[in-house]
Amino acid sequence: MTFDTKAFRQALGAFPTGVAVVIAADGPHPTGITANSFTSVSLDPPLVLWCLAKDSQRYDIFAGAPGFTISILGAEHREVSARLARPGEHRLDGLPLIKTALGPPALAEALAVFECRHHDSKDGGDHTILIGEVVRFLRREGEPLVFHGGRYGALSAI
Ligand SMILES: Cc1cc2nc3c(=O)[nH]c(=O)nc-3n(C[C@H](O)[C@H](O)[C@H](O)COP(=O)(O)O)c2cc1C
């Protein structure tokens, strides 16, 4: 059977998502990646997941991390999202960060932050599903950044 991957990707893009930045420690350097695959999984225990492409240059850092933070981006964070989605663009220099007890920092201006301990990994085809146990979280009010049909938007602008 032939499968039109491009059309499949476009159909998946019909589902609007928020945008997150996942941060893990790479030795002394924190490393970030833009991800819209973030999903809540379980309230008790508190679990979330995101999916990491197996061909990411940052694969080993994230797949092997004992913990990671997830920062939910606001509508004003398009540039941050675009920057951390560029291949090889992983450093967080110049971005306002907050420290976490877990190790990797989080984005200071995020709408929500989830500090996660690695819980489990599952094979997901060309991605690995990384499940984290949330050990701490914080939240602030704001307009979320939205990704839909391959483009950024905000809730009021869609
Ligand atoms: C809005 C958006 C969402 C993305 N979501 C994911 C994701 O959930 N998982 C993932 O592995 N890559 C995702 N990417 C791609 C990565 O951010 C990055 O571009 C890709 O990993 C290539 O860079 P790398 O090889 O240096 O990691 C997303 C990109 C964008 C723009």
The ligand as a MOL file (V3000), in Angstrom:
LIG
                    3D

  0  0  0     0  0            999 V3000
M  V30 BEGIN CTAB
M  V30 COUNTS 31 33 0 0 0
M  V30 BEGIN ATOM
M  V30 1 C 6.0320 23.6970 16.4870 0
M  V30 2 C 7.0630 22.5920 16.4550 0
M  V30 3 C 6.8400 21.4360 17.1810 0
M  V30 4 C 7.7840 20.4010 17.1970 0
M  V30 5 N 7.5430 19.3030 17.9530 0
M  V30 6 C 8.4580 18.3220 18.0230 0
M  V30 7 C 8.2380 17.1820 18.8500 0
M  V30 8 O 7.2160 17.0590 19.5210 0
M  V30 9 N 9.2090 16.2270 18.8980 0
M  V30 10 C 10.3750 16.3300 18.1730 0
M  V30 11 O 11.2140 15.4460 18.2670 0
M  V30 12 N 10.6000 17.4020 17.3620 0
M  V30 13 C 9.6810 18.3930 17.2820 0
M  V30 14 N 9.9030 19.4840 16.4980 0
M  V30 15 C 11.1750 19.5700 15.7650 0
M  V30 16 C 12.3450 19.9780 16.6750 0
M  V30 17 O 12.0400 21.1520 17.4050 0
M  V30 18 C 13.6520 20.2310 15.8700 0
M  V30 19 O 13.3890 21.0720 14.8120 0
M  V30 20 C 14.2080 18.9480 15.3360 0
M  V30 21 O 14.4910 18.1180 16.4280 0
M  V30 22 C 15.4930 19.1480 14.4850 0
M  V30 23 O 16.5600 19.5950 15.2630 0
M  V30 24 P 17.6530 18.6080 15.9380 0
M  V30 25 O 17.9970 17.5300 14.9700 0
M  V30 26 O 18.8340 19.5310 16.2420 0
M  V30 27 O 17.0110 18.1060 17.1830 0
M  V30 28 C 8.9740 20.5250 16.4540 0
M  V30 29 C 9.1960 21.6930 15.7090 0
M  V30 30 C 8.2610 22.7100 15.7130 0
M  V30 31 C 8.5240 23.9770 14.9280 0
M  V30 END ATOM
M  V30 BEGIN BOND
M  V30 1 1 1 2
M  V30 2 1 2 3
M  V30 3 2 2 30
M  V30 4 2 3 4
M  V30 5 1 4 5
M  V30 6 1 4 28
M  V30 7 2 5 6
M  V30 8 1 6 7
M  V30 9 1 6 13
M  V30 10 2 7 8
M  V30 11 1 7 9
M  V30 12 1 9 10
M  V30 13 2 10 11
M  V30 14 1 10 12
M  V30 15 2 12 13
M  V30 16 1 13 14
M  V30 17 1 14 15
M  V30 18 1 14 28
M  V30 19 1 15 16
M  V30 20 1 16 17
M  V30 21 1 16 18
M  V30 22 1 18 19
M  V30 23 1 18 20
M  V30 24 1 20 21
M  V30 25 1 20 22
M  V30 26 1 22 23
M  V30 27 1 23 24
M  V30 28 2 24 25
M  V30 29 1 24 26
M  V30 30 1 24 27
M  V30 31 2 28 29
M  V30 32 1 29 30
M  V30 33 1 30 31
M  V30 END BOND
M  V30 END CTAB
M  END
